[in-house]
Amino acid sequence: MGKETEFVKEIASKEKDFSQWYVDVVRKAELADYTPIKGCMVIKPYGYSLWENMQAGLDKRIKETGHQNAYFPLFIPESLLKREAEHVEGFAPEVAWVTQGGSQKLEERMAVRPTSEAIICSLYSKWVKSWRDLPILLNQWANIVRWEKVTRLFLRTTEFLWQEGHTVHRTAEEAEEETLKILFEVYQDFIEKELAIPVIIGRKTEKEKFAGALHTYTLEALMTDGKVLQAGTSHNLGQNFAKAFNIKYLDEDQQEKYVWQTSWGTTTRLIGALVMVHGDERGLKLPPRVAPIQVIIVPIMFDKTKKEVLEKAEEIKAILKTNFRVEIDARDEYTPGWKFNAWELKGVPLRLEIGPKDLSQGQVVLVRRDSGEKITVKEERLGETVEEWLDKIQENLRAKAKEFLEENIREVSDYNEFKVVIEEKKGLIKAYWCGKGDCEEKIKEETKASIRCIPFEPGENSGTGRCIYCGKESSTLVYFARAY
Amino acid sequence: MGKETEFVKEIASKEKDFSQWYVDVVRKAELADYTPIKGCMVIKPYGYSLWENMQAGLDKRIKETGHQNAYFPLFIPESLLKREAEHVEGFAPEVAWVTQGGSQKLEERMAVRPTSEAIICSLYSKWVKSWRDLPILLNQWANIVRWEKVTRLFLRTTEFLWQEGHTVHRTAEEAEEETLKILFEVYQDFIEKELAIPVIIGRKTEKEKFAGALHTYTLEALMTDGKVLQAGTSHNLGQNFAKAFNIKYLDEDQQEKYVWQTSWGTTTRLIGALVMVHGDERGLKLPPRVAPIQVIIVPIMFDKTKKEVLEKAEEIKAILKTNFRVEIDARDEYTPGWKFNAWELKGVPLRLEIGPKDLSQGQVVLVRRDSGEKITVKEERLGETVEEWLDKIQENLRAKAKEFLEENIREVSDYNEFKVVIEEKKGLIKAYWCGKGDCEEKIKEETKASIRCIPFEPGENSGTGRCIYCGKESSTLVYFARAY
């Protein structure tokens, strides 16, 4: 046991130092690491494989809802970025600028894309001519650069990976429908079903919306330290960019009209959410649907029986491989106990142990990462048991996260209580808000809690109450939280 | 017929103006287009879907040969890029430099990656400690920036997409084995089987090798205008980067040793090769294995029977969809003839026509893009016939390209003849070369033909002859060509 405890000691206590625990897990589980470039991370193979599985789940949904992928330039000339006033104001402070190409100083400096509305809209203005050209439903997988002062692996880095959708529509109604379709059918469906993360959904306030949008919808996830993380956003851009970039179409009635647009994105931040929602003192817990390795086979090797055990392990791997992502850890230099810890840290959903005794009895031992539950399974029932257990683990992770979320939403009507709750209990606070930016800002200044969203749910906003800050009567009930 | 001829007129004649034909096909087939950013292209959905299919074929082979994907930073501090002297000398003239982040001037300017050896090696120097850490077998899918003066869609653009492999080995033998494995098992296999493009394989000369490599292997493909395009390269880096970046490991014998490395890449240039190898006067011809649409269904619609024909088309699509990439073109505003041309231009391998007469006879008409061959197929045999024909088209494209390549390799032993052949017939010239850079450079200056590679094939280099330029006796027979 000595060595096993030692191993777990490599990561800080989640209970005592969440922030250090997070960094330790990300690094020791080999998801990502620091680089010599300030604020830029390297996504290591295990983390990238997780991202590939996430991409597959998102890309499938993006395509099923009628979108196609394309690729637009990395660089955006300053003049293009400046076209939409709110947009440039929002992004200029965090832009990396290219000013030299080869030995030549550029006449106009170019932004390394902080988001692609400007370059894409400049092209859409050429592509769109008639109502027959609409809608345009495109998505791009790309790298993004934002010059951040304080960075954290996955959560806030100078460069990150994402998908960004950019669509063009004939009517305001179509654009709004698209914005909501992405929110629910693509993002919520993906995040809840694949990542097992429940989300709170709603609209952002004017202050928190995307720079240049008419309004922004968001999906907010609660981390186990009580802080909230924005998991995805879907923006209704209205006609703001259409007017700034002159994107017009000739309608059936022979009138020239400005188009209506949307944009929407999710990023490698979601990997950070996975760590912080499901992880525990022993490390990562990955939902089976996106786990790079779903089953890790640890052969229990003694000198005498090593050969047979390894052969059987390979045989089992070959069988499971047709339906599952499975690997064998046959390293000689580590004890089984060390390996158990190592793969728990990496969050592999199921461990399969096989030793000489199991061999003679035609069975293996399965251990669940989420609950620690252990069973002996006859070889002939292995395939179906693995499938069943992976489903159970996926569902259990989701249920636990859902329970935690529900336990940590508190309705508060007194500002002093608000301050105590946000400081001591954290989580989400539901409170009435008068709708004024002043109150919103004061609350943020005084408590570090921001309005995460104005929810949709019918009935939710049907009552009235007093603004948690100024006391003015209001019918708007919103979610507050401290956020990543 | 008037309208159909008109349509084809939208692209220049391949025979008369190959260069304009290429640009027309790329743009009108909607593979890619220009953007307001000098030298940067937008890859449009049809082109990107083609790239996704190519990525899938390459990624599968890269993973099957034991590699994993990862993601490294876009930015490389100048000091890192400068570590390996030949490397920086090779790339510095074409680097885009970031000099400002937000409102701040950077203390050290950063290159937007022109290739990632420098940043990756700086991390490998931290990751590699013991012989147990080796080999490291990583690949990255990423965007790359090289400040090009003259650009052409896909062939040479300021930004392009690629994969770059970077591996670390314990011995020189292992590194060489890896370099060759990538060359043959990954690149040649992919390019010949999926893209139906035959390649000439060999080693680059000192002058043409990758900046910083020990030696570079290359795959060269012949375009139908007689110029050659480098389709992929695999570099044995030796210990050059290991020494520059101090990448050492403690070997089993307790000695510290420098590692041996490789790097290798293929890019979106391959899309340009597809256009130029298989295309004809009517536009693209895509190999079925990577075609975004393998079968285009064109319903022949008359007012009276339109409904039934469309229903049948949808029914056929639903059946074919389980095994093939299939779409219906049901647009009202275009004639069938116009659609035939449009999908030929886009290179869709098979056209499926269905009209009222076919309906009553339980049959459809299939037309091959590559040969124009047309057959009537009974509905019940449709699935197998489509599969069979797609295989035939794939094979026919490969065979035609192979034939063209073989017809355009000429052995020449006299320099005057060399000049005439390269000017009038183009293609590849096989000639002896003394091995001196002087002769190589003079030939390039005088004929624009460079040495594409020194081939491997046994026997190929077994004879001797006189250097085509200086006349010195030599046993090195090489391939010359003008290149993209």
Contacts between the chains, C-beta under 8 A, distances in Angstrom:
chain1	res1	chain2	res2	distance
A	33	B	123	7.9
A	35	B	72	7.4
A	35	B	73	5.4
A	35	B	119	7.0
A	35	B	122	7.8
A	35	B	123	6.3
A	36	B	77	6.7
A	36	B	80	6.7
A	36	B	119	7.7
A	36	B	122	5.5
A	36	B	123	7.9
A	37	B	73	4.8
A	37	B	75	5.2
A	37	B	76	7.5
A	37	B	77	6.4
A	37	B	110	7.2
A	37	B	119	7.2
A	40	B	73	3.8
A	40	B	74	7.4
A	40	B	75	6.3
A	41	B	73	7.5
A	42	B	70	6.8
A	42	B	71	6.9
A	42	B	72	5.2
A	42	B	73	6.8
A	42	B	123	6.0
A	43	B	70	6.1
A	43	B	71	4.1
A	44	B	70	5.8
A	45	B	68	3.8
A	45	B	69	6.7
A	45	B	70	5.0
A	45	B	138	6.6
A	48	B	68	7.4
A	48	B	69	5.0
A	48	B	70	5.0
A	48	B	71	5.6
A	49	B	68	6.8
A	49	B	69	7.1
A	51	B	71	7.8
A	52	B	69	6.7
A	68	B	45	3.8
A	68	B	48	7.4
A	68	B	49	6.8
A	69	B	45	6.7
A	69	B	48	5.0
A	69	B	49	7.1
A	69	B	52	6.7
A	70	B	42	6.8
A	70	B	43	6.1
A	70	B	44	5.8
A	70	B	45	5.0
A	70	B	48	5.0
A	71	B	42	6.9
A	71	B	43	4.1
A	71	B	48	5.6
A	71	B	51	7.8
A	71	B	161	6.7
A	72	B	35	7.4
A	72	B	42	5.2
A	73	B	35	5.4
A	73	B	37	4.8
A	73	B	40	3.8
A	73	B	41	7.5
A	73	B	42	6.8
A	73	B	159	5.9
A	74	B	40	7.4
A	74	B	112	7.5
A	74	B	143	5.8
A	74	B	145	6.8
A	74	B	159	5.3
A	75	B	37	5.1
A	75	B	40	6.2
A	75	B	96	7.8
A	75	B	158	7.9
A	75	B	159	7.2
A	76	B	37	7.4
A	77	B	36	6.7
A	77	B	37	6.4
A	80	B	36	6.8
A	92	B	102	7.8
A	93	B	102	5.1
A	93	B	103	6.7
A	94	B	102	5.5
A	95	B	101	7.9
A	95	B	102	6.5
A	96	B	75	7.8
A	96	B	98	4.9
A	96	B	100	7.2
A	96	B	101	5.2
A	96	B	102	8.0
A	97	B	98	6.5
A	97	B	99	6.8
A	97	B	100	4.1
A	97	B	101	7.6
A	98	B	96	5.0
A	98	B	97	6.5
A	98	B	98	5.4
A	98	B	99	7.8
A	98	B	112	6.6
A	99	B	97	6.8
A	99	B	98	7.7
A	99	B	99	4.7
A	99	B	100	6.5
A	100	B	96	7.2
A	100	B	97	4.1
A	100	B	99	6.5
A	100	B	109	7.5
A	101	B	95	7.9
A	101	B	96	5.2
A	101	B	97	7.6
A	101	B	147	4.0
A	101	B	158	8.0
A	102	B	92	7.8
A	102	B	93	5.1
A	102	B	94	5.5
A	102	B	95	6.5
A	102	B	96	8.0
A	102	B	147	4.4
A	103	B	93	6.6
A	104	B	147	7.8
A	109	B	100	7.5
A	110	B	37	7.1
A	112	B	74	7.5
A	112	B	98	6.6
A	112	B	112	7.0
A	119	B	35	7.0
A	119	B	36	7.7
A	119	B	37	7.2
A	122	B	35	7.8
A	122	B	36	5.6
A	123	B	33	7.9
A	123	B	35	6.3
A	123	B	36	7.9
A	123	B	42	5.9
A	132	B	333	7.4
A	138	B	45	6.6
A	142	B	143	7.5
A	143	B	74	5.8
A	143	B	142	7.5
A	143	B	143	6.7
A	145	B	74	6.8
A	147	B	101	4.0
A	147	B	102	4.4
A	147	B	104	7.8
A	158	B	75	7.9
A	158	B	101	7.9
A	159	B	73	5.9
A	159	B	74	5.3
A	159	B	75	7.2
A	161	B	71	6.7
A	333	B	132	7.4
